[in-house]
Structure formats: structure tokens, C-alpha cells
């Protein structure tokens, strides 16, 4: 590992080009303050085997340049040196996104990240050197987004994209710390889900029983499947004899394209969802109806094996499923809710039935049980009281025979031998030698001393 310091000035030749290193500026010798000092350090090899060099200038004296060089040498020796390869934030964000897509990023996530980078991050931060990005720059970004009228949720998502990109840069030793950490973010009030009550759900399911998508909505209501998961479900994913289905994929809309990919979360991939008797019956009846449609279309019927499809076997557009749900709900005369609220309704039914929160989280494919608890804890009305009573019931208590029973004394009850503290605080009179009890003093000893 080698390093050196040198001085350079901004002077140029007659053609306007910087002076070559072998040509000394005429002001170098007589003007000691002319130009500035630089350091040059060999920091190893790049990934493709080329020699990596770090160079930085702007120092007023050779001593300052030498001190900075010594610090950099110590960093390299300790393995703490970071080199961003002179990348800008914008260059790094684009490179990072290409790598994430190549590693299998979900299409919907890619679309969201790409929009954040293109519309917000590069216009405001893209010009900075990656190694020179500071928390103050990130704070300014957040303030600008708020001033532009962006909501708290959007701001937090844009910040999350930047934080993830910088975390990767830190792991690759391009930066020494993540400038997007430890910044103040706007609070997002969590809206409480309000799914249908049992009577409302029953009224809707009865109303759509004759519709060809009625089975889809009923299965979503009793399994908590997401819209995309239900649209991508195949008969090969279902074992009716064992009353179970497996969620292996989802159908999502990215722009004008429909893309089939893995479920939304890693914990939701290939998850097992047990089916109740009613759900099994709905699927059996739906399969018979689908067999009739297949026979009617003959060779023109698509052979994708989808559980829920159009009449010709081609896949349903998720947006069509949502719009049809809203129209059928209006026709049924029930309170308007979102299609996704069928999933929330399944969670509320299970929690009301006393199902453990961990089981509910696993069945829904949530990324963590914390998310499940945050979403649905308000639906557990009365559960906390029941838990308190159950906890108290675990401690057996026996009534002591000599334990006094605290109850108001009737007028004239002054049985001999009764404890003095059980007497009422106010009497007609007091025995000789004692003070009248003060009702504000609870201790009988202090009362006599007062």
C-alpha cells in the first residue's frame, strides 16, 4: 500500500488546457499559497482486478494532506476503508435496482421502487456523490416531499426505498454508514379495519350464491386469500380429499400487464390453508359448473387449470373481480366495503372463535405476527377481560374461618368482642380518654395520636 502528496494549481496553458504534471507553473515557487495540496493512495484492486486509487485535494498545506493520507492508510489497515468508486447517488440507485430485479424482485415492488427513484430520489439527491450523502440531505428530501403535498405513507415508502439502497451500499463497503437511518419520519395513523358483521357477510353470500363468481368470493371470505392469490389458484393447488389448499402464486397487474409471480410475502409462499366443510362444498359445486362450461366450449376452452376463470377458461382480470364485487354488494343492499375486507373478515371470524393469533397470522401469510396484532387487536373486544378473569382463576383462595366480613353495620349493632376497626367511623359519642376519629385518617393508631 503506497501513498503520496502533491501540489497542483488551476492554471492552464495558452490553449486553455490544464498544465501537465511535468510543466511547473511559474507561480509555484514564488507564491507558496498558490494551488492546493492533494493526496494519492493505492487502496488495492477492483473486482475486475484493476488497481484502485483514491485521490483527493483541496488542502491548504502539505501537512493537512499528509494527515488525511495517514488517516486513510489507517482505515485501509483496519479494514474500514470505504470507496464509492466516484459513484453518484443517482448512478448507484439505478445500478442497485438492476441488481434487485435480477435477484428476483417482485414486479409490483419493482414498479414502486422505480417510480420512487425516477420521480423523487434522483431529481433531489441524484447529483451528490454517494460517499458524501448526509442525513441533512435526506431530511431536506423529506421536507420537500411534505411541501409538495405528499402524504405520510408515500413519504415513508420513498424513504424506505432509499434506506434499502443505502443499506446495500454499506454492506458492499461503498459508504461507511447509512445516511437514511435515524431521520424523523411522519407518523402514519393506522386505520382500523371494519369488515362486515356476520349477518352482513351472510346476506352477501346468499345474494351472490347464483353468480358464477360467487364461489370465488365465498372462498376468499372463508380462507382469507388475497385477490391475486385467488385469481392465480389452480386445481393442482387444492386437495379436496384432505381439505387443504396451497398458495403458490399470485396474479398482479403492473401497468397494463398481468404478471403471475410468487405471493406478496416470503412467509406467504407455498403456505398451507386448511379448508372447512363449507369451503370444500363450494369448491365441489363450482368444479361441476366449470366442467359444464368446459364441455360447452370444447377444444376452444383454455387449458390452464385455473380454479376461477372466464367462461372460456382464460384468466380473470383482478380489476374485474373487484368491480364485480362492488356491484354485487350494492345489489345485495349491504354496507359497502372493499374486496380486501373479506380477508379482514376471515381474521375477525377466527379471532372471535378464539383462534390463536399466531395461527391467524400463519393462515393469512403475514410477514410477522406483529403485523397481525397491529391490524386486528381492536377486534378482540372482551378478550382482555376474559384473560384477566382466567388469570385470577388460576390462583385458588380459601376463606379463613376467622376472617372478618366487611359489611356496613346496622344501627345498634355493637356486639361485644367485635374489633374496634370494624366499628363505623362516626358514632354518637366516643369513650372517655380517646379523640373522636378523623375520617381522613385511615390508621387507627394515628387517629388516637392526632
C-alpha positions in Angstrom: 0.0 0.0 0.0 1.6 3.2 -1.2 0.6 6.9 -0.9 1.9 10.3 -1.6 1.1 14.0 -1.5 1.5 16.6 -4.3 0.5 20.1 -5.1 -1.5 21.2 -8.1 -2.8 24.6 -9.3 -5.7 25.5 -11.5 -3.6 27.4 -14.1 -3.9 26.5 -17.8 -1.8 26.8 -20.8 -2.4 29.1 -23.8 -4.8 26.6 -25.3 -6.9 26.6 -22.1 -5.9 23.1 -21.1 -4.7 22.2 -17.6 -0.9 22.2 -17.2 0.8 18.8 -17.4 2.4 17.4 -14.3 5.8 17.8 -15.8 5.3 21.5 -16.5 5.7 23.7 -13.4 3.5 26.8 -13.0 5.6 30.0 -12.8 3.8 30.9 -9.6 4.6 27.7 -7.7 8.0 28.8 -6.3 7.4 32.5 -5.5 3.8 32.0 -4.3 3.7 29.3 -1.7 0.0 29.6 -1.3 -0.7 29.1 -5.0 -2.7 26.0 -5.8 -3.7 23.3 -3.3 -2.4 20.0 -2.0 -3.6 16.5 -2.8 -3.0 13.0 -1.6 -2.9 9.8 -3.6 -3.4 6.4 -2.1 -3.3 2.9 -3.6 -6.2 1.1 -1.9 -5.9 -2.3 -3.5 -7.7 -3.9 -6.5 -11.2 -3.5 -8.0 -13.5 -6.5 -8.6 -12.1 -6.8 -12.2 -8.5 -6.8 -11.0 -7.6 -3.3 -11.8 -5.6 -1.1 -9.4 -7.8 1.1 -7.2 -6.6 4.5 -6.3 -8.1 7.2 -4.1 -7.2 10.8 -4.8 -8.5 13.9 -3.0 -7.4 17.5 -3.0 -8.3 21.0 -1.7 -5.9 21.0 1.2 -4.2 24.3 2.0 -0.9 22.8 3.2 1.1 19.7 2.6 0.7 18.9 6.3 -3.1 18.8 6.1 -2.9 16.5 3.0 -0.4 14.2 4.8 -2.6 14.0 7.9 -5.6 12.9 5.8 -3.4 10.4 3.9 -2.3 8.9 7.3 -6.0 8.6 8.3 -6.9 6.8 5.1 -3.9 4.5 5.4 -5.1 3.5 8.9 -8.6 2.9 7.6 -7.3 0.6 4.9 -5.1 -1.2 7.5 -8.1 -1.8 9.9 -10.3 -2.9 7.0 -12.6 0.1 7.5 -11.9 1.9 4.2 -14.9 2.7 2.0 -14.6 3.6 -1.7 -17.7 4.6 -3.7 -15.8 4.5 -7.0 -16.9 8.1 -7.5 -20.5 7.0 -8.0 -23.2 9.5 -7.6 -26.4 8.7 -5.7 -28.3 8.5 -9.0 -25.9 6.1 -10.6 -26.0 3.9 -7.5 -29.8 3.8 -7.3 -30.1 2.7 -10.9 -27.4 0.1 -10.5 -28.9 -1.2 -7.3 -32.4 -1.6 -8.9 -31.0 -3.6 -11.8 -29.3 -6.0 -9.3 -32.5 -6.3 -7.3 -34.6 -7.1 -10.4 -32.0 -9.7 -11.4 -32.2 -11.3 -8.0 -36.0 -11.8 -8.4 -37.7 -8.7 -7.0 -41.5 -9.0 -7.3 -42.9 -7.0 -10.3 -45.1 -4.8 -8.1 -42.2 -3.9 -5.9 -40.0 -3.1 -8.9 -42.6 -0.8 -10.2 -42.9 1.0 -6.9 -39.1 1.3 -6.4 -38.6 2.5 -10.0 -41.3 5.3 -9.5 -39.7 6.4 -6.3 -36.2 6.6 -7.8 -37.3 8.3 -11.0 -39.8 10.8 -9.6 -38.4 11.7 -6.2 -34.9 10.4 -5.3 -32.8 11.2 -8.5 -34.3 14.7 -9.0 -33.4 15.7 -5.5 -30.4 13.6 -4.5 -29.0 12.1 -7.7 -26.3 14.7 -8.2 -24.5 14.0 -4.9 -21.5 11.7 -4.5 -22.6 8.5 -2.8 -20.0 8.8 -0.1 -20.9 12.5 0.5 -24.6 11.9 1.2 -25.5 13.0 4.7 -28.6 12.8 6.9 -29.2 16.5 6.3 -29.7 15.8 2.6 -32.3 13.1 3.5 -34.0 15.4 5.9 -34.3 18.1 3.2 -35.7 15.4 0.8 -38.5 14.6 3.3 -39.3 18.3 3.9 -39.6 18.9 0.2 -41.9 15.9 -0.2 -44.1 17.2 2.6 -44.1 20.7 1.0 -45.1 19.1 -2.3 -48.2 17.7 -0.6 -47.2 14.1 -0.5 -48.9 12.0 2.2 -47.1 10.4 5.1 -47.5 6.9 3.6 -45.8 8.0 0.3 -43.0 9.8 2.2 -42.3 6.7 4.3 -42.2 4.5 1.2 -39.9 6.7 -0.7 -37.6 6.8 2.4 -37.7 3.0 2.7 -36.5 2.7 -0.9 -33.6 5.0 -0.3 -32.7 3.3 3.0 -32.7 -0.1 1.4 -30.4 1.1 -1.4 -28.0 2.7 1.1 -28.0 -0.4 3.3 -26.8 -2.4 0.3 -24.1 0.2 -0.4 -22.9 -0.1 3.2 -22.7 -3.9 3.0 -20.6 -3.5 -0.1 -18.3 -1.1 1.6 -19.2 1.8 -0.7 -20.2 4.0 2.3 -19.3 4.0 5.9 -22.9 4.5 7.2 -26.5 4.7 6.0 -27.5 8.3 5.7 -31.2 7.4 5.7 -31.2 5.9 9.1 -32.2 7.8 12.2 -34.2 10.5 10.5 -37.6 11.8 11.6 -40.4 10.3 9.6 -44.1 11.5 9.6 -46.4 9.3 11.6 -49.0 7.3 9.7 -52.2 6.8 11.6 -53.2 3.2 11.2 -56.8 2.9 10.1 -58.8 0.3 11.8 -60.3 -2.3 9.6 -64.1 -2.6 9.7 -65.1 -5.8 7.9 -68.7 -7.0 7.6 -70.5 -8.3 10.6 -71.6 -12.0 10.4 -75.1 -11.1 9.3 -73.8 -8.8 6.6 -71.5 -11.4 5.3 -74.2 -14.0 5.3 -76.6 -11.7 3.4 -73.9 -11.0 0.7 -73.0 -14.7 0.3 -76.7 -15.6 0.0 -77.2 -12.9 -2.6 -74.3 -14.0 -4.8 -74.8 -17.7 -4.5 -76.1 -17.9 -8.1 -73.4 -15.7 -9.6 -70.5 -17.5 -11.4 -68.0 -15.6 -9.2 -70.0 -16.3 -6.0 -67.7 -19.3 -5.2 -64.6 -17.1 -5.5 -66.0 -14.5 -3.0 -67.1 -17.3 -0.6 -63.7 -19.0 -0.7 -62.0 -15.6 -0.1 -64.3 -15.0 2.8 -63.6 -18.4 4.4 -59.8 -18.6 3.7 -58.5 -15.0 3.7 -56.9 -15.4 0.3 -55.7 -12.2 -1.4 -57.4 -11.2 -4.7 -54.3 -12.1 -6.7 -53.9 -15.4 -4.9 -57.4 -16.4 -5.7 -57.1 -15.4 -9.3 -53.9 -17.5 -9.7 -55.3 -20.5 -7.8 -55.2 -23.8 -9.8 -56.9 -27.1 -9.2 -53.4 -28.7 -8.8 -53.0 -26.5 -5.7 -56.1 -28.0 -4.0 -56.6 -31.4 -2.3 -60.3 -31.7 -1.7 -60.0 -35.1 -0.1 -57.6 -33.7 2.6 -59.4 -30.4 2.7 -56.4 -28.2 2.1 -55.0 -25.8 -0.5 -51.5 -24.4 -1.0 -50.9 -20.8 -2.1 -48.0 -20.9 -4.6 -48.5 -17.8 -6.8 -50.5 -14.6 -7.3 -51.7 -12.6 -10.3 -50.9 -8.9 -10.2 -51.4 -6.0 -12.5 -48.3 -4.0 -13.4 -49.3 -1.1 -15.6 -51.4 -2.7 -18.3 -49.8 -6.1 -17.9 -50.9 -9.1 -15.9 -48.0 -10.9 -14.3 -48.0 -14.1 -12.4 -45.5 -14.4 -9.7 -44.8 -15.5 -6.1 -47.1 -14.4 -3.2 -46.8 -11.0 -1.7 -44.6 -12.1 1.3 -41.9 -14.8 1.7 -43.9 -16.2 4.6 -46.9 -16.5 2.4 -45.2 -18.6 -0.3 -46.4 -22.2 -0.5 -48.4 -21.7 2.6 -51.0 -24.3 3.7 -54.6 -23.2 4.2 -56.9 -25.7 5.7 -60.5 -25.8 4.3 -63.7 -26.1 6.3 -66.6 -28.3 5.1 -68.4 -25.4 3.7 -65.5 -24.2 1.6 -65.0 -27.8 0.3 -68.6 -28.0 -0.7 -68.4 -24.6 -2.5 -65.4 -25.8 -4.5 -67.0 -29.1 -5.4 -70.1 -27.4 -6.7 -68.0 -24.8 -8.6 -66.0 -27.6 -10.2 -69.1 -29.2 -11.6 -70.2 -25.9 -13.1 -66.8 -25.4 -14.6 -66.9 -28.9 -16.1 -70.1 -28.0 -17.8 -68.5 -24.8 -19.2 -65.5 -26.8 -20.5 -67.8 -29.2 -22.2 -69.7 -26.4 -23.9 -66.6 -24.7 -25.2 -64.9 -27.9 -26.3 -61.4 -27.5 -27.8 -61.7 -23.8 -27.5 -61.5 -24.0 -23.7 -58.2 -22.8 -22.3 -56.3 -25.5 -20.5 -54.6 -23.5 -17.7 -56.3 -25.4 -14.9 -57.4 -22.2 -13.2 -60.0 -22.6 -10.4 -61.6 -19.3 -11.2 -61.6 -18.2 -14.8 -63.8 -16.8 -17.5 -66.3 -18.9 -19.3 -63.6 -20.0 -21.9 -61.1 -20.9 -19.2 -58.9 -17.8 -19.6 -57.8 -16.0 -16.5 -59.8 -13.4 -14.8 -58.6 -9.8 -14.6 -58.2 -8.8 -10.9 -59.8 -5.4 -11.5 -62.9 -7.2 -13.0 -63.1 -9.2 -9.8 -63.0 -6.0 -7.7 -65.6 -4.1 -9.8 -68.0 -7.1 -9.8 -67.7 -7.4 -6.1 -68.6 -3.8 -5.6 -71.6 -4.1 -7.9 -72.9 -7.3 -6.2 -72.5 -5.7 -2.8 -74.7 -2.8 -3.8 -77.3 -5.1 -5.3 -77.3 -7.1 -2.0 -78.0 -3.9 0.0 -75.1 -4.4 2.4 -72.7 -1.9 3.8 -70.0 -1.0 1.2 -66.6 -2.5 2.0 -63.5 -3.2 -0.1 -62.9 -6.6 -1.6 -59.8 -6.9 0.6 -62.1 -6.6 3.6 -63.2 -10.2 3.0 -59.7 -11.1 4.1 -60.0 -9.0 7.2 -63.4 -10.6 7.9 -61.8 -14.0 7.9 -59.3 -12.8 10.5 -62.1 -11.3 12.7 -64.1 -14.6 12.5 -61.1 -16.6 13.6 -60.3 -14.3 16.4 -63.9 -14.2 17.6 -63.8 -18.0 17.6 -60.8 -17.9 20.0 -58.2 -19.0 17.4 -54.6 -18.1 18.5 -53.1 -15.0 16.9 -50.1 -17.0 15.7 -52.4 -19.4 13.8 -54.3 -16.5 12.2 -51.0 -14.9 11.1 -49.7 -18.1 9.6 -53.0 -18.8 7.8 -53.1 -15.3 6.3 -49.5 -15.4 5.3 -48.5 -12.2 7.1 -44.8 -11.4 7.3 -44.9 -11.3 11.1 -47.3 -11.8 14.0 -46.7 -8.2 14.9 -48.5 -7.1 11.8 -51.4 -9.3 12.6 -51.6 -8.0 16.1 -51.5 -4.4 14.9 -54.2 -4.9 12.3 -56.7 -6.9 14.4 -56.1 -6.3 18.1 -59.1 -3.9 18.2 -61.3 -6.7 17.1 -60.6 -8.6 20.4 -63.2 -6.8 22.5 -63.7 -8.7 25.7 -60.7 -11.0 25.2 -58.6 -8.9 27.6 -61.2 -9.1 30.3 -61.6 -12.9 29.8 -57.8 -13.2 30.0 -57.8 -11.3 33.3 -60.5 -13.5 34.8 -58.7 -16.6 33.6 -55.5 -15.4 35.2 -57.3 -14.8 38.5 -58.9 -18.1 38.4 -55.6 -19.9 38.3 -54.9 -18.8 41.9 -57.2 -20.7 44.4 -58.2 -18.9 47.5 -59.8 -20.3 50.6 -62.0 -18.1 53.0 -60.4 -18.2 56.5 -62.9 -19.0 59.3 -61.8 -16.1 61.4 -61.5 -13.6 58.6 -63.8 -10.6 59.3 -66.5 -10.0 56.8 -66.5 -6.3 55.8 -70.1 -5.0 55.5 -71.9 -2.0 56.8 -73.1 -2.3 60.4 -76.7 -2.0 61.2 -77.8 0.7 63.7 -77.3 -0.5 67.3 -75.0 -3.4 66.3 -72.3 -3.2 68.9 -71.7 -6.8 69.8 -69.1 -7.4 72.5 -65.9 -8.7 71.1 -66.1 -7.2 67.7 -62.9 -5.5 66.5 -62.7 -1.8 67.1 -61.6 -1.1 63.5 -64.8 -2.7 62.2 -66.9 0.0 64.0 -68.2 2.8 61.9 -66.1 6.0 61.8 -68.9 8.2 63.0 -70.7 7.5 66.3 -73.0 9.2 68.7 -70.1 9.6 71.1 -66.6 8.4 72.0 -65.3 6.6 75.1 -63.5 8.6 77.7 -59.8 9.2 77.0 -60.0 8.9 73.2 -60.3 11.5 70.5 -63.2 11.5 68.0 -61.9 9.5 64.9 -60.9 11.7 62.0 -62.5 10.3 58.8 -59.5 11.5 56.8 -57.1 9.4 58.8 -57.1 5.7 57.9 -54.8 4.4 60.6 -56.4 3.9 64.0 -53.1 4.5 65.7 -52.6 7.8 64.0 -56.2 8.7 64.8 -55.5 8.3 68.5 -52.3 10.3 68.3 -53.8 13.2 66.4 
